[in-house]
Amino acid sequence: MSDTKYVAVGSTSRYDIQFVADEKLQLFGCDDMTNTLITSNRIVKTIAFGEDWNLYFVAFAHGNLQHCNIPN
């Protein structure tokens, strides 16, 4: 079993886990977030899950941001 590098958990059983050895992700969340994390070569700094299934915010280590359905 690989050491864990990063864990984020949210409501409605959403989660994201990144492992140290192989940088692989194990995640459960909306399709938009899943696609963002799988296709990105960027290092995740933090993830915040919103109240609704498809509401999330990702901050990457080098300052890039990705979000979906964040209220103004």
C-alpha positions, 0 to 999 in steps of 0.5 A: 500500500502506498503512502498517502500524499493528499486527502480531501473529503466532502458531503455526499460521499465525495473524496479525492486521495493522491498517493506519494509513490505513483501520484495516482488518484483515487476519487469520487466526485462530479464528472467535471472535477474528475476530468479536471484532476485526471487530465491535469499534470498540475499538483493539487494544493487543496480541494473544497467540496460545496454543498451540491454534488457538482460544486467544487473548488481546486487550487493547484500548487502553482496558483492555478484555480479550477472551480464549478458552480461557485456562487458569486 
